[in-house]
């Protein structure tokens, strides 16, 4: 007689490690050393003498820095414990970061960037001794030019928002060069385009006009035409928008902008669902950008270091940030920014390790593989949307019954009205199952939002597991809401209240501030 096999649970049991780990400053023991600093070599000492004498007064310290003093083994244990208290793309089904595009970054590429042939390079060394790195930068730019359809690409910027800033800076420089800088003082964007577009335009001194979607969630073409005028410098739009909805009239948008002499800027930070399918230049855009640390398989880095790629038409190429890597016959060199360039947005040639990772990722996939990435990402997204919409209380506002591209901004509004449990509370409770999600950008135009983006990296089994977790938490919201309200229960931290986060007087984001504000707790 065989025993019955227990049914496999819908989701795995999870309990996060919790070490109550002190700050590294609190672990410091005076006199402990992790490394012994090598004294200056005689030749160096003979050349510069006393190092302090060789430096300007403002760059020398009167006392050693107040750094933690710890042995190597204790440092290792400290950071390993902290790593066990994290969630992330290498640990859990990380489809809940919304617009951040958390996907698999091939580990073999970490070996490529770890080679001393790259890691030991200096950005100021002679280009003759940096041919390999310069060639990778140049070839990556050419591949991104082909993917976007643009004439020129620069990898100079060091993140997505920096790339958006470069876009608006080039637009401003273009109009100024044509004598229309004072006339064109308005930038048009849409409610569901990434907020950094509006923010960068505002920081550049423009008045920002934000267009809302039509009842079906599509950017409204007639509203755009009413907003356009000889005062318009540019439209700055994301497509697909952060709702996952693709604007099918995007060519008409660009044509309408051009009709009044404005430029068109395409935010392709989330290009994961359109690789090899549609291109910025095919729609007539003048400038676009990618977040290389999203679409092109390099680690997101929790805010950095990222890499932005700016693509432009030939007319805007003179305004690209620099310096630029150029090919001269069979060799590669560095050309300083020209007279019309917006100059340097960041130092040197961007985040070269990420550029190498992206180059390796694209070379491994090839053109057909890149298109397969987009097709799989779209398939995964629409499968997950079907599973999520089967959960009572969940919805996907706008474009009812239509498919989305690479992500969806969902809503728990129906569940909130029934139970009083908010989207934020559901997201916190999901962390007890080893999952989490991001809600959306403020303001919450979609009520009680949550934004999921599966990418091509996750299997059907993992998507099912994620949907099962959300279904379980939604059930708890109805049957045992207090469990959700007081979550997390199996996490590193306990339940926190917004009072701690909303009062700047209680913040202590550095050890120095912590010692000043909480001297007894800090042992000061």
N, C-alpha and C positions, 0 to 999 in steps of 0.2 A: 504494500500500500504506500503510495507516494504522498508526501505532504503537499498541501496547496502552496503555490508560489505567491508570495505577497505581491500585491500590485506595486509597481514602481511609482513613487511619489511624483506629483506633477513638477516639483522643484526640489532641489537638493536642500538638505538641512544645513544651516549656516550659523556660525557664531564667530564674530570678529575677535581677533586677539585684542587683549586689553592689558597693557603693561603699567598704566599710570606712570608713564616714563617722565622723569624730570627734564627740565630744560638742560641743555648741555652746559650752560653756565653754572647750574646748581651741582653738576657732577665734577666740576673742576677741583683739582687738588694741587695747591702750590708746589711747584718743583717737578711734577710729573711731566714726562716728555714723550711725544710720539715719534719725533725724529730729532736728530742732532744736526743742526744747521752746519754745513761745511764752511770753514773759514775761507776768506778770499784767497785765491791762488796768488803766489808771489808776483807773477807777472802782472796780474790785474792790480794788486796793491801798489806795485811800483808805478803803474800808469796813472791811477786816479788818486793815490794816497789815501787819506781817510775819506771813506765814502760820504760821511756827513759833510765834510768840507767841500766835496765836489757837487753837492746839491744846493739849490737855492734855499734860503732860510725858510720859506713857506712850506717846503716839502719835507722838512725834518721834524722828528718828534722830540720833545723834551723828556718824555717818559715812554716806556714800552707800552704797546697797545694792551688793553684789558681783554685778552683772549682767553678762552678756556684752556686749562693745562691738563692733558689727559694722555695716557698711554694708548698705543695703537689698538690693543685688543678691546679696551673699554670703548673707544670710539666706534669700532666695528659693531660691537653689541648694541650700542645706543642706536645707531642708524638702522641696523637690521630690525630692531624692535619697532622703530617708527615705521619702517616699510611694511611690517605686518599689520599695521593699523590703518592702512590705506585701501581704497578701492581704485581700480584703474583698468585700462584696456587690456593689460596682460594678466588680469586677475579675475574679472567678472564680465558678464555680458553687458558691454558698455554702450548700448544703443541709445541711452537716455541723455546724451550730451547735446542733443538738438543740433544746432548749427555748427558745432565744433568738429564734426566728421571724425569720430574716433574709430580708427580702423587698424588693421594689423600692419605694423612696421617690421618688415623682414629682419630677423636677427642677424642674418649673414651680412647685412649692410653695416652692422656695427663693427664687424671685423675690418671692413674696408676703411672706415674712418679712423680706426684705432692704429693703423699702420703709421709708424714714425715718418714715413714718406709724406704723410699729410699732417699728422698731429704735431710734428716738430717743425713745421714750416712757419715762417714769419711773413706777415702780409707786406712788409717793406723790402723783402729780399729781391734781388735782381730777377726780373721776369725770365731771363735766360735760364735761371735755376728753378723756375716754377712752371715749366711748360705743361706738365701733366694737369695741375690744378686749373690753370688758365684754359686749357683745352676743354676740361669738363664743364667749366662755367660757360664757355662759348657754345659748346654743343647742347647743353641744357637749354640755353636761351633759344637756340635755333629750333629745338624740338617743341618748346612752348609756343614759339611763333607759328609753327605748323599747326599745333593743336588749336590755337586761338584764331588763326588766319591773319594775325597782325603782321606788320612789316618788320618791326623791331621789338625786342624784349630786353628788359634790364632786370637782373636779380639783385640789385643794389639794396632794396629795402628789406628790413629785418622783421617783418610781420605784416599781418593783414591790414591793420589800421594804419600802419606806416605807409603801406602801398596805396591805400585810399587817399591819404594825405598827399602822396606824390601825384596821384591822379588830379586832384583839385589844384595842386600847385602848378602842374603843367598846363591845365586849362586856363588858370589865371595868367600865366606867363604868355600863353598863346594869344589871348585877347589883348594883353598889354602890348605885345609886339605888333599887333595889327591896329593899334590905336583905339581899341574899344574897351580898354580896361575899366574906365570910369563909367561907361554906359551900361555894361553888363554886370549887374550887381545881384542877380537872383539865381538860385539853383533849385531845381525841382527834383523831388524824390517821392517815394511812395511809402505808405505806412508800414508795409511789411518788407521793405528793403532793409538791409542791415543798418542799424542806427549809426554806425561809424561814418556812413556816407553823409548823413545830415550833420553829424558832429564835426567832421573834417571841413565841410563847407562853411559851417558857422565859424569855426576857428580861423578860417581863411578870410573872414570878413564878409561873407555873403549872407543875404537874406534867404532863408530856406522856406520853400513852399512844399508842404507835404500833402500828397493826394491820397484819399481814402479809396478803398476798393468799391466796386459796384456790388449789388446785392448777391451776386454769385461768387464774390471774392476776387474777381479779376481787376487789375489796374484799369481805370476807366479812361479810354482814349479821348472821349469828348471833354472830360475834365482836364486832361493834359492840354488839349488845344486851346481851351479857355485860359489856362494859366500861362501859356507861352506868349512871349512878346519880345521886342527888340532889347528888353532888359535882361533876358535870360542868357546866362553864361553857359549852362549845361543842364542836362538831366543826368542824374546819378541813380541807377536802378540795379536791383538784384533780380536775376531771373534764372531759375525759378526763385520765387520769393521765399521768405522764411516760413511760409505756410506749406511749402512744397508745391504750390500752384505755379504752372508755367504760363507766362503771358503769350498767347498765340499771336497777338497783334504787335509783337515787339518791333518788327520791321517798320510798321506804321508809326510807332513811337519815335524811332530814330529819324525817319523821314520828316515827321512834324517838327522835331527839334532843329534839324538842318534847314528847314524852310524859313526859320526866323534867324538863322545864322548862329545857332547855339551848337555846342558839342554834345556828344553822347558818351557817357562813361558807364561801363558794364562791370558790376561787382560779380565776379565769378569765383568768389571764395569757396562756394559749395558747388563745384563743377563735377562732383562725383557721379551724377546721373546723366551727364550730357557729353562725356568724352567720346569723340569720334562720331557724334550724332549731329551736333550743331556747334557753330563757332561764332565768336563775337563779331568778327569782320564780315561774315556772311549776312549779318543783320545790319551792317553799316556802321558799327560803333567806331569811334575815333580812338578810344582808350579803354583798356580793361585791366583787371588784375586777377591773379590767382593767389590763394593761400597755399603755397607749396607744402606747408606742414599739415595740410588737411588732405587735399585730393591726391597728392603724389607720394603718399606712403612714407612720410617722415614723422617722427614722434611729435605730437602736439606740444609737449613740454609744459602743460599746465600754464599756458600763458607765455611761454618762451623757452629757449630761443626759437622763433619762427623764421619763416622766409616768405617774403612777398615777391611776386613777379609782375612787373608792369609791362603791358603790351600796348603798342601805339601804331597808328597809321604812319605812313611816310611823312605826312605833314607835321606830325607832332614829334617825330624822332629827334630833332635838334633840342628838344626840351627835356629829354630823358635825364634822370639823375646820373651822376658819374662819381668816380671814374668808370670807364667802360673797357671791357676786354675786347680786343680786336684781333682778327686773323690777318696776318701779313704773309702771303705765300704759304709756306709750310710751318711757319712759326706763329706764336701768339704773343701779343704785347698788351700794354695798358695805355689807354689814351685818356688824358685828363678831360674833364667836362668842358664843353664848348661854350661860347659866349652866350648862347640862348638857354643853356641848361639851367634847371632849377638847383643845380649843385648837389652837394652830398646830403642825403637823408640819414645815412648812418656811416660808420667808418668802413673804409676799404671796399671789399667786394661782396658784402652780405655775409650770411652765415654759411660758410663754405662746407662744413660737415653735412648740413642739411641739403645743400645743393648736390653733393656727391651721393647722398642717400637717394634723392629723387631721380638723379641720372641713372643710378643702378636699377631702381624700381621700374622706370620707363623702358630701359634697355632690356630688362628681363621679360617684360610683358610684350613689347612690340606693339605695332598699331592695332592688330586684331585683339591682342590682350587688353589694351586700353578700352576698346569698345566693349569687350566682354565685362570689364569692371563696371561700366555704366549700366549695361543691361542687367547684370546680376543685382546691382544696388537698387535699381528700379523694381525688379521682381521682388526682392526681399522687402522693400518698403511697402509695396502693395499687398503682399501676403500678410505682413504684420498689421497693416491697417485693417484688413478683413478680420483678423483675430481680435484686435482691440475693439472694433465696433460691435463685436458679439458680446462684450461685457456690458451689462445693464448700467446705465448712467454715464457711459462714455460716448462722445460724439466727435465728429470732425467738421467743424463749421465751414461753410462756404463750399462751392463746387460740389453740391450733393450728388452722390452717385458717380462722380468723376474720379479717375485715377490721379495720383500725385506722382511727383518725380522722385526725389531722393529722401524726402522727409515729410512729416505731417505735424502740424500744430493741432493737437487734440484739445478737448475740453471735458472737464468733470462737472460742468455746471448743473446738469440734471442730478447727479449724485449729491452735489453740495446742497441743492434745494431740498432734497429728500432727507439728508442725514446731518447737514451742517459741517461735514468733514471737508476741508479744503484740499485743493491740489497739492499745496505745500506739505500738508500733513500726510497725504498719501505717499508723496515722494520720500519723506523721512521714514515712514514705516517700511517702505520698500527696501531701505538699506538694511533692515533686519533680515532680509532674505539674500543679501549680497548684491542687490541691484540698487539703482537710483535713477533719477532723471532730473533734468533741468526744466523749469517751467517755461518762461519766455522772457523776452525783453519787456521792460515797462514802457508805457502803460499797458495793462492787460486788456488789449482790444478784444482778444478772444478771452472770454471769462473762464476763470479756473483752468488755466492752460497747462499743458505739458507737451513737450516737443521731442519726438523720437526720430532717429536717423540710423537705420540698420547698417548702411554701407554694404559692400560686397563680401565683407569678411566673416559674417556670422552664418552658421548653418541653420537649417530649418529647425532642428532640435533645440538650438539655443534661442531662436525666436519664439518657439512654443513655450520654452521655460520662462522667458521674460513675460509673455502674455499671461501665462498661468499665475505668475506672482502678482501682477496687477489685478487679475480677477480675484485672487485670494484676498488682497487688501480691500478691494471694493466690497467683497462679501463681509469682511470684518467691519467695514464702515457702517453697514446696515445692522449687523447682529451684535457686535461687541465694540462699539465706537470708542470706548475709553482706551482700549488697547492701541488704537491708532492715534488718539489725541496725546497719549503719554509716551509715544515712541521717540527715540529708539530704545529697545530693550536688550538687543544682542549686539550692540555696537561698542566702539571704543569710547564714545562719549555718552552722557546721559541726556535727557531732554533739556533743552535750553529755551529760554524765553527771549523774546525780541527786546525786552528792556535792556539787556546787556549789549545788544548790537546797535540800538538806536541812540545811545547816550555816549557821545564822544568823550565825555569826562571819565568814562570807565575804560576806554580803550587803552591798551598798552601793547603796541606792535613792535617794540624793541626791548631788549633787556634793560637798557638804560631807563626807558620810560617805566618799565615794570618796577624797577628798584625805586624809582622816584614816587610812583603812585601807591605801591604796595610794599613798603619797606620791610614790614614784619614777615610777610609771606616770602619775600626774596632773601631773607636772612641778612638784610643790610642794617 
